[in-house]
């Protein structure tokens, strides 16, 4: 995991606002009604993610009018087991990421290439401008 220094941390808004502002590239992931992450895949194998953690200040996370606060963005890389489902005929990255969500990563916090960190920093900078 690599934290990204950002003025996004502490930004508040409704779930509906963030959902619209972050579409189509970010999806809500690993959430419950009190916290979660907006995730964006950075690579074509769906193993490197930019994550924007959010916590609920008021309401429930899946409600458009719930108030959220963004935490410190970070880059995360998951290394998944290979060879388990290679013969099923799926080659699409979306299908791969769906299949990967049901298996335990070999390394939940694998080393991250600097190019992904630079890409994440550029995306965060753009989000700072858009959400400011």
C-alpha positions in Angstrom: 0.0 0.0 0.0 1.3 3.4 -0.9 -0.5 6.5 0.5 -1.0 9.5 -1.8 -0.7 12.9 -0.2 -3.8 14.9 -1.2 -6.1 17.7 -0.3 -8.9 15.3 -0.9 -8.6 14.0 2.6 -11.3 15.5 4.7 -13.5 16.5 1.7 -17.1 16.1 2.6 -20.2 15.5 0.4 -23.1 13.3 -0.2 -22.8 9.8 -1.5 -24.9 10.8 -4.5 -22.5 13.7 -5.3 -19.4 11.5 -5.0 -20.9 8.7 -7.0 -21.8 11.1 -9.8 -18.5 12.9 -9.7 -16.4 9.8 -9.7 -18.2 7.9 -12.5 -17.6 6.1 -14.7 -14.1 5.1 -13.5 -14.7 4.5 -9.7 -16.9 1.9 -8.1 -18.0 1.5 -4.5 -16.2 -1.5 -3.0 -15.7 -3.3 0.3 -18.3 -1.3 2.0 -20.8 -1.5 4.8 -23.2 1.2 6.0 -20.5 3.1 7.9 -17.5 3.0 5.6 -16.1 1.9 2.2 -13.9 2.6 -0.7 -14.3 4.1 -4.1 -11.9 2.0 -6.2 -10.4 2.6 -9.7 -8.4 0.0 -11.5 -5.0 1.3 -12.7 -3.8 -1.7 -14.7 -5.4 -3.9 -17.4 -5.1 -7.1 -15.2 -7.2 -5.6 -12.4 -4.5 -6.0 -9.7 -3.5 -2.3 -9.0 -6.1 0.0 -7.6 -6.4 3.6 -6.5 -8.6 3.6 -3.4 -10.5 6.5 -1.9 -11.6 5.5 1.6 -14.8 7.1 2.8 -16.5 7.1 6.2 -20.2 7.9 6.8 -20.8 11.0 8.8 -24.6 10.8 8.6 -27.0 8.3 7.1 -26.2 4.9 5.4 -23.6 4.6 2.7 -25.8 3.4 -0.1 -28.3 6.3 0.4 -27.8 9.2 -2.1 -28.2 11.7 0.8 -25.7 10.1 3.2 -22.9 12.5 4.2 -19.4 11.1 3.6 -15.8 12.2 4.3 -12.9 11.1 2.1 -9.9 9.7 3.9 -6.3 9.5 2.6 -6.1 8.0 -0.9 -3.7 5.1 -1.5 -2.5 2.7 -4.2 -3.0 -1.0 -3.5 -1.8 -4.0 -5.5 -3.2 -7.5 -5.1 -1.4 -10.5 -6.5 -3.9 -13.3 -7.1 -3.3 -17.0 -7.5 -2.8 -18.1 -11.1 -3.6 -21.3 -12.8 -6.8 -21.9 -10.9 -9.3 -21.0 -13.6 -7.2 -20.5 -16.6 -9.0 -23.1 -18.7 -12.5 -21.7 -18.4 -12.1 -19.7 -21.6 -12.5 -16.2 -20.1 -10.0 -13.6 -21.1 -11.8 -10.4 -20.5 -10.3 -8.3 -17.6 -13.8 -7.7 -16.1 -14.5 -11.4 -15.9 -11.0 -11.9 -14.4 -11.6 -9.3 -11.7 -15.0 -10.8 -10.9 -13.4 -14.2 -10.5 -10.5 -12.8 -8.5 -12.8 -11.3 -5.9 -13.7 -14.8 -4.7 -10.2 -16.0 -4.1 -7.8 -15.0 -1.4 -4.9 -12.9 -2.8 -1.4 -14.5 -2.6 -0.2 -11.0 -1.5 -2.7 -8.4 -0.4 0.0 -5.7 -0.3 2.4 -6.5 -3.1 5.1 -4.1 -4.1 3.8 -1.3 -6.4 5.7 -0.2 -9.5 6.4 3.6 -9.5 4.5 4.1 -12.7 1.2 3.1 -11.0 2.0 5.5 -8.1 2.6 8.3 -10.7 -0.6 7.5 -12.5 -2.6 7.5 -9.2 -1.1 10.8 -8.2 -2.1 12.3 -11.6 -5.7 11.0 -11.1 -5.8 12.3 -7.5 -4.6 15.8 -8.7 -7.4 15.9 -11.3 -9.9 14.8 -8.6 -8.6 17.6 -6.3 -9.4 20.1 -9.0 -12.8 18.6 -9.8 -14.0 18.1 -6.2 -12.6 21.4 -4.8 
